[in-house]
Amino acid sequence: MRVPAFAVPECGLSSHQVWSAVVDDVERDGAMPRVDIEAWLRVSGIVAMRDETLVVGVPNVLAERRAAGRYLSTLTAAVERVTGVRFPLEIVVGDGRDTEEDAG
């Protein structure tokens, strides 16, 4: 999922750099099956930051269910290892623009 990169000021990296490092961390840690990494994690990404929450866009509803359920703690821990900050994560399908109104 390609959206314009933005700075994550708390760690000095871009959103793309953070997500790339998160994917590498999860893969190296063995915390997620390779099939999930290849099927949806690698093509997902950080699409926005709302307040202190990183919004992660995934390609479909199945990926959303897996990311928000089974793998949320894995992803949260990987983001914290990469950034040094424990960001809350919001998982959305696509780029998250459809949920913008719901967030307020």
N, CA, C and O atoms as a MOPAC input file, in Angstrom:
PM7 MOZYME 1SCF
protein

 N      0.85000 1    -1.15600 1     0.00000 1
 C      0.00000 1     0.00000 1     0.00000 1
 C      0.89900 1     1.22300 1     0.00000 1
 O      1.65000 1     1.45500 1     0.94800 1
 N      0.81900 1     1.99700 1    -1.06000 1
 C      1.69000 1     3.16600 1    -1.15200 1
 C      0.87800 1     4.42900 1    -0.94200 1
 O     -0.02300 1     4.74900 1    -1.71800 1
 N      1.20800 1     5.12200 1     0.09600 1
 C      0.67800 1     6.44400 1     0.36800 1
 C      1.88800 1     7.33300 1     0.57300 1
 O      2.97700 1     6.83000 1     0.85000 1
 N      1.72500 1     8.63700 1     0.44400 1
 C      2.88500 1     9.50700 1     0.65500 1
 C      3.48000 1     9.30600 1     2.05200 1
 O      2.76000 1     9.16600 1     3.04000 1
 N      4.78400 1     9.29500 1     2.10100 1
 C      5.46900 1     9.15700 1     3.38600 1
 C      5.30800 1    10.44100 1     4.18600 1
 O      5.18000 1    11.53300 1     3.63200 1
 N      5.31900 1    10.28200 1     5.48500 1
 C      5.30800 1    11.43500 1     6.38000 1
 C      6.26000 1    11.12700 1     7.52400 1
 O      6.57000 1     9.96700 1     7.79800 1
 N      6.71600 1    12.17200 1     8.18200 1
 C      7.65900 1    12.00600 1     9.28200 1
 C      6.92900 1    11.51800 1    10.52600 1
 O      5.82000 1    11.95700 1    10.83100 1
 N      7.57200 1    10.60900 1    11.23000 1
 C      7.11300 1    10.19300 1    12.55500 1
 C      8.09600 1    10.87700 1    13.51200 1
 O      9.15200 1    10.32800 1    13.82800 1
 N      7.73300 1    12.08600 1    13.96900 1
 C      8.70800 1    12.92500 1    14.67000 1
 C      9.28700 1    12.30700 1    15.94100 1
 O     10.41700 1    12.61800 1    16.31900 1
 N      8.54500 1    11.45800 1    16.58800 1
 C      9.02800 1    10.85700 1    17.83100 1
 C     10.27400 1    10.00600 1    17.63300 1
 O     11.02300 1     9.77200 1    18.58200 1
 N     10.50400 1     9.53600 1    16.39400 1
 C     11.66100 1     8.66900 1    16.17700 1
 C     12.59100 1     9.15500 1    15.07200 1
 O     13.66200 1     8.58100 1    14.87600 1
 N     12.20100 1    10.20500 1    14.34300 1
 C     13.06100 1    10.74700 1    13.30300 1
 C     13.09400 1     9.94500 1    12.01300 1
 O     13.97000 1    10.15900 1    11.17600 1
 N     12.14900 1     9.02000 1    11.83700 1
 C     12.06200 1     8.21400 1    10.61600 1
 C     10.79300 1     8.57600 1     9.85500 1
 O      9.86500 1     9.16300 1    10.41200 1
 N     10.76700 1     8.21800 1     8.57700 1
 C      9.53100 1     8.39000 1     7.81400 1
 C      8.60700 1     7.20400 1     8.09000 1
 O      9.04000 1     6.16500 1     8.58700 1
 N      7.34900 1     7.37700 1     7.76300 1
 C      6.37700 1     6.29100 1     7.95100 1
 C      6.78100 1     5.05700 1     7.15500 1
 O      6.59600 1     3.93500 1     7.62600 1
 N      7.32600 1     5.24400 1     5.95900 1
 C      7.76600 1     4.10100 1     5.14500 1
 C      8.95400 1     3.39200 1     5.79300 1
 O      9.01800 1     2.16300 1     5.79400 1
 N      9.88800 1     4.15900 1     6.34000 1
 C     11.04200 1     3.55600 1     7.01100 1
 C     10.60800 1     2.75900 1     8.23800 1
 O     11.11400 1     1.66500 1     8.48800 1
 N      9.66900 1     3.31400 1     8.99700 1
 C      9.17600 1     2.61600 1    10.18100 1
 C      8.54400 1     1.30000 1     9.77200 1
 O      8.86000 1     0.25800 1    10.34700 1
 N      7.64000 1     1.32900 1     8.77100 1
 C      6.93100 1     0.10200 1     8.39600 1
 C      7.89200 1    -0.94200 1     7.82700 1
 O      7.76300 1    -2.12600 1     8.13900 1
 N      8.83200 1    -0.53500 1     7.01400 1
 C      9.80800 1    -1.47100 1     6.46600 1
 C     10.58000 1    -2.15400 1     7.59400 1
 O     10.80500 1    -3.36300 1     7.55500 1
 N     10.98300 1    -1.37900 1     8.59000 1
 C     11.71000 1    -1.94200 1     9.72700 1
 C     10.80700 1    -2.84500 1    10.57000 1
 O     11.27500 1    -3.84600 1    11.11200 1
 N      9.52100 1    -2.50400 1    10.68700 1
 C      8.57100 1    -3.34200 1    11.42300 1
 C      8.43300 1    -4.69700 1    10.74000 1
 O      8.46700 1    -5.73500 1    11.40100 1
 N      8.27600 1    -4.68800 1     9.41800 1
 C      8.15500 1    -5.94900 1     8.67700 1
 C      9.40800 1    -6.79500 1     8.87600 1
 O      9.31200 1    -7.99600 1     9.12600 1
 N     10.58000 1    -6.17800 1     8.76600 1
 C     11.83400 1    -6.90500 1     8.97700 1
 C     11.91000 1    -7.47600 1    10.38800 1
 O     12.34800 1    -8.61100 1    10.57900 1
 N     11.48500 1    -6.69400 1    11.37500 1
 C     11.51700 1    -7.12600 1    12.76900 1
 C     10.60600 1    -8.33300 1    12.99400 1
 O     11.00200 1    -9.31000 1    13.63000 1
 N      9.38500 1    -8.25700 1    12.46900 1
 C      8.41900 1    -9.36000 1    12.63100 1
 C      8.95000 1   -10.61400 1    11.94300 1
 O      8.84900 1   -11.71600 1    12.48100 1
 N      9.51200 1   -10.44000 1    10.75900 1
 C     10.05400 1   -11.58000 1    10.01300 1
 C     11.23500 1   -12.20900 1    10.75700 1
 O     11.31300 1   -13.43100 1    10.88200 1
 N     12.13000 1   -11.39100 1    11.23700 1
 C     13.31600 1   -11.86900 1    11.95300 1
 C     12.92300 1   -12.57000 1    13.25800 1
 O     13.52300 1   -13.57400 1    13.64000 1
 N     11.91000 1   -12.02500 1    13.93000 1
 C     11.45200 1   -12.55900 1    15.21100 1
 C     10.70800 1   -13.88300 1    15.05800 1
 O     10.60700 1   -14.65100 1    16.01400 1
 N     10.18500 1   -14.15400 1    13.85800 1
 C      9.42800 1   -15.38100 1    13.63500 1
 C      8.06600 1   -15.37000 1    14.31500 1
 O      7.48300 1   -16.42400 1    14.56600 1
 N      7.55600 1   -14.16900 1    14.61600 1
 C      6.30500 1   -14.03200 1    15.36600 1
 C      5.06300 1   -14.17600 1    14.49500 1
 O      3.94300 1   -14.18500 1    15.00500 1
 N      5.25600 1   -14.28800 1    13.18800 1
 C      4.14000 1   -14.38700 1    12.26000 1
 C      4.53500 1   -15.35000 1    11.14500 1
 O      5.67500 1   -15.32400 1    10.68200 1
 N      3.61100 1   -16.19400 1    10.71100 1
 C      3.93300 1   -17.11200 1     9.61000 1
 C      4.33100 1   -16.35300 1     8.33900 1
 O      3.77200 1   -15.30400 1     8.02100 1
 N      5.29500 1   -16.90100 1     7.63500 1
 C      5.76800 1   -16.27400 1     6.39700 1
 C      4.62800 1   -16.02600 1     5.41100 1
 O      4.64000 1   -15.02300 1     4.69700 1
 N      3.64800 1   -16.91900 1     5.36200 1
 C      2.53800 1   -16.74900 1     4.42700 1
 C      1.77000 1   -15.44900 1     4.72100 1
 O      1.35100 1   -14.76100 1     3.79100 1
 N      1.58500 1   -15.11200 1     5.99600 1
 C      0.92000 1   -13.85300 1     6.34400 1
 C      1.80100 1   -12.64700 1     6.02300 1
 O      1.31300 1   -11.61800 1     5.55700 1
 N      3.08500 1   -12.78300 1     6.27300 1
 C      4.00500 1   -11.68600 1     5.95700 1
 C      3.95300 1   -11.37600 1     4.46700 1
 O      3.84200 1   -10.21700 1     4.06800 1
 N      4.03300 1   -12.41600 1     3.65300 1
 C      4.04500 1   -12.21400 1     2.20000 1
 C      2.67500 1   -11.82400 1     1.65500 1
 O      2.58900 1   -11.01900 1     0.72700 1
 N      1.60300 1   -12.38000 1     2.21800 1
 C      0.25900 1   -12.14700 1     1.68700 1
 C     -0.27100 1   -10.74900 1     1.98400 1
 O     -0.94400 1   -10.15300 1     1.14300 1
 N      0.02600 1   -10.21600 1     3.17600 1
 C     -0.57000 1    -8.91600 1     3.48500 1
 C      0.31100 1    -7.96800 1     4.29600 1
 O      0.18400 1    -6.75300 1     4.14200 1
 N      1.18800 1    -8.46900 1     5.14400 1
 C      1.97000 1    -7.55000 1     5.97300 1
 C      2.89400 1    -6.68500 1     5.12900 1
 O      2.98200 1    -5.47400 1     5.33300 1
 N      3.58100 1    -7.31000 1     4.18200 1
 C      4.55300 1    -6.58300 1     3.36200 1
 C      3.89300 1    -5.49400 1     2.50600 1
 O      4.51500 1    -4.46900 1     2.22700 1
 N      2.64000 1    -5.70900 1     2.08900 1
 C      1.95400 1    -4.72200 1     1.24300 1
 C      1.12200 1    -3.73500 1     2.05400 1
 O      0.48700 1    -2.84500 1     1.48900 1
 N      1.12300 1    -3.88800 1     3.36900 1
 C      0.43100 1    -2.95100 1     4.24600 1
 C      1.36200 1    -1.78200 1     4.53000 1
 O      2.48900 1    -1.75200 1     4.03700 1
 N      0.90400 1    -0.82700 1     5.31300 1
 C      1.77200 1     0.29000 1     5.65600 1
 C      1.10400 1     1.26400 1     6.59600 1
 O     -0.10200 1     1.19400 1     6.83700 1
 N      1.89800 1     2.17000 1     7.12300 1
 C      1.37200 1     3.23600 1     7.97400 1
 C      0.82300 1     4.30800 1     7.04100 1
 O      1.55600 1     4.88500 1     6.23800 1
 N     -0.46800 1     4.56300 1     7.15800 1
 C     -1.12600 1     5.47900 1     6.22700 1
 C     -1.42100 1     6.83900 1     6.84100 1
 O     -1.67700 1     7.80000 1     6.11500 1
 N     -1.39100 1     6.93500 1     8.15700 1
 C     -1.68900 1     8.21600 1     8.80500 1
 C     -1.25900 1     8.14700 1    10.26200 1
 O     -0.95100 1     7.08600 1    10.80600 1
 N     -1.25400 1     9.31700 1    10.86000 1
 C     -1.06700 1     9.42300 1    12.30000 1
 C     -2.17000 1    10.33400 1    12.79800 1
 O     -2.28100 1    11.48500 1    12.37700 1
 N     -2.98800 1     9.80600 1    13.70400 1
 C     -4.08800 1    10.58500 1    14.28500 1
 C     -3.80500 1    10.72600 1    15.76300 1
 O     -3.76300 1     9.73900 1    16.49700 1
 N     -3.61200 1    11.95000 1    16.19400 1
 C     -3.18700 1    12.21100 1    17.56500 1
 C     -1.91200 1    11.41400 1    17.80200 1
 O     -0.91600 1    11.64600 1    17.11700 1
 N     -1.91000 1    10.50700 1    18.72500 1
 C     -0.71200 1     9.69000 1    19.00700 1
 C     -0.85200 1     8.27600 1    18.46000 1
 O     -0.06700 1     7.40200 1    18.82900 1
 N     -1.82300 1     8.02800 1    17.59600 1
 C     -2.10100 1     6.69400 1    17.08000 1
 C     -1.57300 1     6.55600 1    15.65800 1
 O     -1.82300 1     7.41600 1    14.81300 1
 N     -0.84100 1     5.47300 1    15.39100 1
 C     -0.43400 1     5.16600 1    14.01800 1
 C     -1.54200 1     4.35800 1    13.36500 1
 O     -2.00700 1     3.36400 1    13.92200 1
 N     -1.96000 1     4.78600 1    12.19000 1
 C     -3.00600 1     4.10100 1    11.43700 1
 C     -2.32600 1     3.21400 1    10.39900 1
 O     -1.58200 1     3.69500 1     9.54400 1
 N     -2.59200 1     1.92000 1    10.48700 1
 C     -1.98200 1     0.93900 1     9.58700 1
 C     -3.03000 1     0.48600 1     8.58900 1
 O     -4.06600 1    -0.05800 1     8.97000 1
 N     -2.76100 1     0.71200 1     7.31400 1
 C     -3.66000 1     0.28000 1     6.25000 1
 C     -3.26400 1    -1.09500 1     5.76100 1
 O     -2.09900 1    -1.34800 1     5.45300 1
 N     -4.24500 1    -1.98200 1     5.69300 1
 C     -4.03400 1    -3.34700 1     5.20200 1
 C     -4.89300 1    -3.54600 1     3.95700 1
 O     -5.83400 1    -2.78400 1     3.73200 1
 N     -4.58100 1    -4.56700 1     3.13900 1
 C     -5.23300 1    -4.67200 1     1.83200 1
 C     -6.66900 1    -5.18900 1     1.83100 1
 O     -7.38900 1    -4.95000 1     0.86100 1
 N     -7.11500 1    -5.88600 1     2.87200 1
 C     -8.45800 1    -6.46600 1     2.82100 1
 C     -8.98200 1    -6.76700 1     4.22000 1
 O     -8.26200 1    -6.63200 1     5.20900 1
 N    -10.24600 1    -7.17800 1     4.28600 1
 C    -10.90400 1    -7.41800 1     5.56900 1
 C    -10.25600 1    -8.57400 1     6.33000 1
 O    -10.12300 1    -8.49900 1     7.55200 1
 N     -9.85500 1    -9.62600 1     5.64600 1
 C     -9.20200 1   -10.74300 1     6.33000 1
 C     -7.91300 1   -10.27700 1     7.00800 1
 O     -7.64500 1   -10.63100 1     8.15600 1
 N     -7.12200 1    -9.48400 1     6.29500 1
 C     -5.89600 1    -8.94500 1     6.88300 1
 C     -6.22000 1    -8.03600 1     8.05900 1
 O     -5.50100 1    -8.03900 1     9.05900 1
 N     -7.28500 1    -7.26300 1     7.95300 1
 C     -7.69100 1    -6.39300 1     9.05000 1
 C     -8.03300 1    -7.21900 1    10.29300 1
 O     -7.62300 1    -6.88100 1    11.40400 1
 N     -8.77500 1    -8.29000 1    10.09800 1
 C     -9.13700 1    -9.15200 1    11.23600 1
 C     -7.90300 1    -9.76700 1    11.88200 1
 O     -7.79200 1    -9.81500 1    13.10700 1
 N     -6.97700 1   -10.23600 1    11.05400 1
 C     -5.76400 1   -10.85400 1    11.60700 1
 C     -4.89000 1    -9.82900 1    12.31000 1
 O     -4.38400 1   -10.07900 1    13.40400 1
 N     -4.71600 1    -8.67100 1    11.67700 1
 C     -3.85400 1    -7.64800 1    12.26400 1
 C     -4.44900 1    -7.08100 1    13.55000 1
 O     -3.72800 1    -6.86000 1    14.52300 1
 N     -5.75100 1    -6.84800 1    13.56000 1
 C     -6.39600 1    -6.24400 1    14.73400 1
 C     -6.64000 1    -7.25800 1    15.83900 1
 O     -6.83200 1    -6.87500 1    16.99200 1
 N     -6.63500 1    -8.52500 1    15.51300 1
 C     -6.87700 1    -9.56400 1    16.50700 1
 C     -5.60800 1   -10.29100 1    16.87400 1
 O     -4.91100 1    -9.92300 1    17.81900 1
 N     -5.32200 1   -11.31300 1    16.12600 1
 C     -4.22300 1   -12.23000 1    16.42500 1
 C     -2.85100 1   -11.55900 1    16.50800 1
 O     -2.02300 1   -11.96000 1    17.32500 1
 N     -2.59900 1   -10.54900 1    15.67800 1
 C     -1.24700 1    -9.99900 1    15.58100 1
 C     -1.08400 1    -8.58300 1    16.10400 1
 O     -0.01600 1    -7.99600 1    15.93500 1
 N     -2.10300 1    -8.01500 1    16.73200 1
 C     -1.99200 1    -6.63200 1    17.19200 1
 C     -0.85200 1    -6.44800 1    18.19100 1
 O     -0.09000 1    -5.48700 1    18.08600 1
 N     -0.72800 1    -7.34800 1    19.14900 1
 C      0.35000 1    -7.19800 1    20.13900 1
 C      1.72800 1    -7.38100 1    19.48500 1
 O      2.69100 1    -6.71700 1    19.86700 1
 N      1.81600 1    -8.27700 1    18.50600 1
 C      3.07600 1    -8.47500 1    17.77500 1
 C      3.47200 1    -7.20800 1    17.03700 1
 O      4.62600 1    -6.78400 1    17.09400 1
 N      2.50800 1    -6.60200 1    16.34000 1
 C      2.78700 1    -5.38000 1    15.57500 1
 C      3.10300 1    -4.21100 1    16.50300 1
 O      4.01300 1    -3.43000 1    16.23000 1
 N      2.35900 1    -4.09100 1    17.59000 1
 C      2.60500 1    -3.01200 1    18.55200 1
 C      4.01000 1    -3.12200 1    19.13900 1
 O      4.71300 1    -2.11900 1    19.26300 1
 N      4.41700 1    -4.33000 1    19.49800 1
 C      5.75700 1    -4.54500 1    20.05500 1
 C      6.84000 1    -4.24000 1    19.02600 1
 O      7.87100 1    -3.65700 1    19.36100 1
 N      6.60900 1    -4.63500 1    17.77400 1
 C      7.59400 1    -4.36500 1    16.71800 1
 C      7.72000 1    -2.86400 1    16.47900 1
 O      8.83100 1    -2.35900 1    16.31600 1
 N      6.61000 1    -2.14800 1    16.45700 1
 C      6.65300 1    -0.69200 1    16.28800 1
 C      7.43600 1    -0.06100 1    17.44000 1
 O      8.23300 1     0.85400 1    17.23000 1
 N      7.20700 1    -0.55200 1    18.64500 1
 C      7.92400 1    -0.00100 1    19.79600 1
 C      9.42900 1    -0.27900 1    19.70200 1
 O     10.23900 1     0.59100 1    20.02000 1
 N      9.80300 1    -1.48000 1    19.26900 1
 C     11.23800 1    -1.78700 1    19.11800 1
 C     11.87600 1    -0.88500 1    18.06600 1
 O     13.01400 1    -0.44700 1    18.23500 1
 N     11.16100 1    -0.60700 1    16.99400 1
 C     11.70000 1     0.20800 1    15.90300 1
 C     11.77600 1     1.68600 1    16.28500 1
 O     12.77400 1     2.35200 1    16.00800 1
 N     10.72100 1     2.19700 1    16.92300 1
 C     10.63500 1     3.63800 1    17.17400 1
 C     11.07800 1     4.05400 1    18.56900 1
 O     11.44800 1     5.20700 1    18.79100 1
 N     11.04100 1     3.12000 1    19.50400 1
 C     11.31500 1     3.46800 1    20.88500 1
 C     10.10500 1     4.06600 1    21.59700 1
 O     10.20600 1     4.50800 1    22.74200 1
 N      8.95900 1     4.07700 1    20.91000 1
 C      7.72200 1     4.64600 1    21.45700 1
 C      6.62600 1     3.59600 1    21.35900 1
 O      6.52300 1     2.89600 1    20.35200 1
 N      5.80700 1     3.48200 1    22.40100 1
 C      4.68300 1     2.53900 1    22.37500 1
 C      3.45800 1     3.25000 1    21.80700 1
 O      2.63400 1     3.78300 1    22.55000 1
 N      3.35400 1     3.24900 1    20.48500 1
 C      2.22000 1     3.87100 1    19.81000 1
 C      1.01000 1     2.94000 1    19.83700 1
 O      1.15500 1     1.73700 1    19.62000 1
 N     -0.17200 1     3.47500 1    20.09700 1
 C     -1.37600 1     2.68800 1    19.82300 1
 C     -1.49000 1     2.52400 1    18.30200 1
 O     -1.09300 1     3.41300 1    17.54900 1
 N     -2.02600 1     1.40100 1    17.86200 1
 C     -2.22200 1     1.16300 1    16.43800 1
 C     -3.71100 1     1.06800 1    16.14000 1
 O     -4.47500 1     0.49000 1    16.91300 1
 N     -4.11100 1     1.63800 1    15.02000 1
 C     -5.46000 1     1.46800 1    14.49400 1
 C     -5.31100 1     0.76200 1    13.15400 1
 O     -4.55100 1     1.21400 1    12.29800 1
 N     -6.02000 1    -0.33100 1    12.96500 1
 C     -5.92400 1    -1.10300 1    11.72800 1
 C     -7.14300 1    -0.77700 1    10.86300 1
 O     -8.27900 1    -0.85800 1    11.32900 1
 N     -6.90200 1    -0.41100 1     9.60500 1
 C     -7.97600 1    -0.07800 1     8.67700 1
 C     -7.73400 1    -0.77400 1     7.34700 1
 O     -6.60300 1    -1.13900 1     7.02400 1
 N     -8.79800 1    -0.95600 1     6.58000 1
 C     -8.65300 1    -1.48000 1     5.22700 1
 C     -8.39300 1    -0.29600 1     4.29900 1
 O     -9.10700 1     0.70500 1     4.34200 1
 N     -7.38300 1    -0.41900 1     3.47800 1
 C     -7.04600 1     0.65200 1     2.54100 1
 C     -6.25500 1     1.74800 1     3.20700 1
 O     -5.42400 1     1.49900 1     4.08100 1
 N     -6.52900 1     2.98700 1     2.77700 1
 C     -5.73300 1     4.11300 1     3.28400 1
 C     -6.36300 1     4.81100 1     4.48000 1
 O     -5.81400 1     5.79000 1     4.98600 1
 N     -7.51000 1     4.31600 1     4.93900 1
 C     -8.11900 1     4.86000 1     6.14200 1
 C     -8.96700 1     6.09300 1     5.93600 1
 O     -9.53300 1     6.61400 1     6.89700 1
 N     -9.07200 1     6.57200 1     4.71300 1
 C     -9.85400 1     7.79000 1     4.48500 1
 C    -11.33300 1     7.59800 1     4.78400 1
 O    -12.01100 1     8.54700 1     5.17800 1
 N    -11.84000 1     6.39100 1     4.60300 1
 C    -13.25500 1     6.13400 1     4.88700 1
 C    -13.56500 1     6.23800 1     6.36800 1
 O    -14.71700 1     6.47600 1     6.73100 1
 N    -12.57000 1     6.06500 1     7.24100 1
 C    -12.81000 1     6.09300 1     8.68700 1
 C    -12.48600 1     7.45300 1     9.29000 1
 O    -12.63700 1     7.64000 1    10.49800 1
 N    -12.04800 1     8.39800 1     8.47900 1
 C    -11.65800 1     9.72400 1     8.98000 1
 C    -12.78500 1    10.37700 1     9.76600 1
 O    -12.54200 1    10.93400 1    10.83700 1
 N    -14.01800 1    10.32100 1     9.25700 1
 C    -15.14400 1    10.93600 1     9.93900 1
 C    -15.44600 1    10.24200 1    11.25700 1
 O    -15.85200 1    10.89200 1    12.22000 1
 N    -15.25200 1     8.92200 1    11.31100 1
 C    -15.54200 1     8.16100 1    12.51600 1
 C    -14.54600 1     8.45900 1    13.62900 1
 O    -14.86100 1     8.27300 1    14.80500 1
 N    -13.35800 1     8.91700 1    13.27600 1
 C    -12.31000 1     9.11600 1    14.27100 1
 C    -12.56600 1    10.34200 1    15.14400 1
 O    -12.04000 1    10.42700 1    16.25300 1
 N    -13.35800 1    11.28300 1    14.66200 1
 C    -13.56200 1    12.53300 1    15.38500 1
 C    -14.63800 1    12.43200 1    16.33700 1
 O    -14.94100 1    13.40200 1    17.03200 1

